[in-house]
Amino acid sequence: MSSLTIKNLNKIYNPGKNEVHAVKDFNLEIEDGEFVALLGPSGCGKTSTLRMIVGLESITSGSILFDDVEINDFSPEQRNVAMAFESYALYPNFTIFENLAFPLEVKKNSSSEISKKVGEIAEMLQITNILELKPNQLSGGQQQRVSLGRALIRDPAVFILDEVMSHLDAHLKFQMLFELKKIHQTLKKTMIYVTHDQMEAQEIFNSL
């Protein structure tokens, strides 16, 4: 786990001519193990901020710190941040077991360790009965659980969920939000939930 501090963060695209100031003097403090929501309308800079936290986007100015250590120049691999996406981003030709196992295979985990961790995550997310299926055989809610599982299985220091409930109907959305809170209470990970929906954000989170 890690605390996350953002100080005077700025992101400018096309500096000088036709520049776009996507993120302007943004500050944020998240305690180790806290679950917070990042709320704002589309186009307000949420995605640019996430990409800078993960290391997929350069920082124009400002600082990002994990546990008081500046990580501006760290690679994405060094930051140990996992993301779950709105689009699920599952591999269509892989089984659910293979989708969950893939991050561990990249890290050269042993087969026994992979089976153990996939089993633990699948049980936590209640998807043990679909491990041999492929993504196109699943409902939207099931695909979302697999997407969450694939991010969690990496044991990240910081876990980011980017508009992950936008494709779900209201009933399933709030069921999943309740389950996310339970997962957080179990894992005690630093988690950031990104949404444009105020009702969603207010449902369960510590801070807005």
Secondary structure, 3 states (H helix, E strand, C coil): CCCEEEEEEEEEECCCCCCEEEEEEEEEEECCCCEEEEECCCCCCHHHHHHHHHCCCCCCEEEEEECCEECCCCCHHHHCEEEECCCCCCCCCCCHHHHHHHHHHHCCCCHHHHHHHHHHHHHHCCCHHHCCCCHHHCCHHHHHHHHHHHHHCCCCCEEEEECCCCCCCHHHHHHHHHHHHHHHHHHCCEEEEEECCHHHHHHHCCEC
